[in-house]
């Protein structure tokens, strides 16, 4: 692969992957209210722990995911993505520090990738200008 194409292709792949994840998280809030309420109660201090609020957050998260996938409004979508993934990271902090739960009760290795997801959002924000195949870059040129 041409080295000139590696960076934009990699950023596009990361953008689409993280956007799809946001869409899945949003859909879960819409179609599986019991699960999203369980998550809110167990990881987010019971904030927004009503089905109605979970549905609203689900719609917002789906819209965010679609914007990220398409590469539209990245100036605003990426900081929001960073906040969403950062809040998720903070909510599972025990799993980041002690993935196997050897010292911190409730830690799970399954949640450790939240650190990687947050890092990916950081990369998208830091290298936003290098994602030359995003739609808002295409619209700015023409």
C-alpha positions as CSV (number, residue, x, y, z in Angstrom):
1,X,0.0,0.0,0.0
2,X,1.2,3.5,-0.9
3,X,2.5,5.2,2.3
4,X,0.6,8.3,1.3
5,X,-2.6,6.4,1.6
6,X,-1.9,4.6,4.8
7,X,-2.7,7.5,7.2
8,X,-6.0,8.6,5.6
9,X,-7.1,5.0,5.1
10,X,-6.3,4.1,8.7
11,X,-8.0,7.2,10.1
12,X,-11.1,6.4,8.0
13,X,-11.1,2.8,9.3
14,X,-10.8,4.1,12.9
15,X,-13.5,6.7,12.3
16,X,-16.0,4.2,10.8
17,X,-15.2,1.6,13.6
18,X,-15.8,4.1,16.4
19,X,-18.9,5.5,14.7
20,X,-20.4,2.0,14.3
21,X,-19.7,1.4,18.0
22,X,-21.6,4.6,18.9
23,X,-24.5,3.4,16.7
24,X,-24.5,0.0,18.5
25,X,-24.4,1.7,21.9
26,X,-27.3,3.9,20.9
27,X,-29.3,1.1,19.4
28,X,-28.9,-0.8,22.6
29,X,-30.5,2.1,24.5
30,X,-33.5,2.0,22.2
31,X,-34.1,-1.7,21.8
32,X,-32.8,-3.1,25.1
33,X,-34.0,-0.7,27.8
34,X,-33.5,-3.2,30.6
35,X,-29.8,-3.5,29.7
36,X,-29.3,0.2,29.3
37,X,-31.0,0.8,32.7
38,X,-28.8,-1.8,34.3
39,X,-25.7,-0.2,32.9
40,X,-26.8,3.3,34.1
41,X,-27.5,2.0,37.5
42,X,-24.3,-0.1,37.8
43,X,-21.7,2.1,36.1
44,X,-23.1,5.7,35.9
45,X,-24.2,6.3,39.4
46,X,-27.9,5.8,38.3
47,X,-27.7,9.0,36.3
48,X,-30.2,9.1,33.5
49,X,-31.6,5.8,34.7
50,X,-35.1,6.1,33.2
51,X,-36.2,4.5,30.0
52,X,-37.2,7.8,28.5
53,X,-33.8,9.4,29.1
54,X,-32.1,6.2,27.8
55,X,-34.1,6.5,24.6
56,X,-33.2,10.1,24.1
57,X,-29.5,9.4,24.8
58,X,-29.8,6.4,22.4
59,X,-31.0,8.7,19.6
60,X,-28.3,11.2,20.3
61,X,-25.7,8.5,20.3
62,X,-26.9,7.1,17.0
63,X,-26.8,10.5,15.4
64,X,-23.3,11.0,16.8
65,X,-22.3,7.6,15.4
66,X,-23.7,8.5,11.9
67,X,-21.8,11.8,11.9
68,X,-18.6,10.1,12.9
69,X,-19.0,7.3,10.3
70,X,-19.6,9.8,7.5
71,X,-17.0,12.3,8.7
72,X,-19.5,15.1,9.0
73,X,-19.2,17.9,11.5
74,X,-16.0,16.5,12.8
75,X,-15.1,19.8,14.5
76,X,-18.0,19.2,16.9
77,X,-18.6,15.5,16.6
78,X,-15.1,14.4,17.7
79,X,-15.0,16.4,20.9
80,X,-18.5,14.9,21.8
81,X,-17.1,11.5,20.9
82,X,-14.2,12.1,23.2
83,X,-16.5,13.1,26.1
84,X,-18.7,10.0,25.5
85,X,-15.8,7.6,25.4
86,X,-14.1,9.4,28.3
87,X,-17.1,9.1,30.5
88,X,-17.3,5.4,29.6
89,X,-13.6,5.1,30.5
90,X,-14.1,6.7,33.8
91,X,-17.1,4.6,34.6
92,X,-15.0,1.4,34.3
93,X,-11.8,2.8,35.9
94,X,-11.4,-0.3,38.1
95,X,-11.2,-2.5,34.9
96,X,-8.5,-0.2,33.5
97,X,-6.3,-0.3,36.6
98,X,-7.0,-4.0,37.6
99,X,-8.5,-5.8,34.6
100,X,-8.6,-9.2,36.3
101,X,-10.1,-7.9,39.6
102,X,-7.2,-9.1,41.7
103,X,-7.4,-6.0,43.9
104,X,-10.5,-4.1,42.9
105,X,-13.9,-5.7,43.3
106,X,-16.1,-5.4,40.2
107,X,-13.3,-5.0,37.7
108,X,-13.6,-7.0,34.5
109,X,-11.1,-7.6,31.7
110,X,-14.0,-7.3,29.2
111,X,-14.1,-3.5,29.9
112,X,-10.4,-2.8,29.6
113,X,-10.8,-2.0,25.8
114,X,-12.6,1.2,26.9
115,X,-9.1,2.6,27.2
116,X,-8.3,1.7,23.6
117,X,-11.6,3.2,22.4
118,X,-10.8,6.4,24.2
119,X,-7.3,6.4,22.7
120,X,-8.9,6.0,19.3
121,X,-11.1,9.0,19.8
122,X,-8.1,11.0,20.9
123,X,-6.3,9.9,17.7
124,X,-9.3,11.0,15.5
125,X,-9.4,14.4,17.2
126,X,-5.6,14.9,17.0
127,X,-5.3,13.9,13.3
128,X,-8.7,15.3,12.1
129,X,-7.0,17.3,9.3
130,X,-5.3,14.1,8.0
131,X,-8.5,12.2,7.4
132,X,-8.8,13.4,3.8
133,X,-11.6,11.0,2.9
134,X,-14.1,12.4,5.4
135,X,-17.2,13.9,3.9
136,X,-16.8,17.3,5.4
137,X,-13.3,17.5,3.9
138,X,-14.7,16.6,0.6
139,X,-17.4,19.3,0.9
140,X,-14.9,21.9,1.9
141,X,-12.9,21.3,-1.3
142,X,-15.8,21.6,-3.7
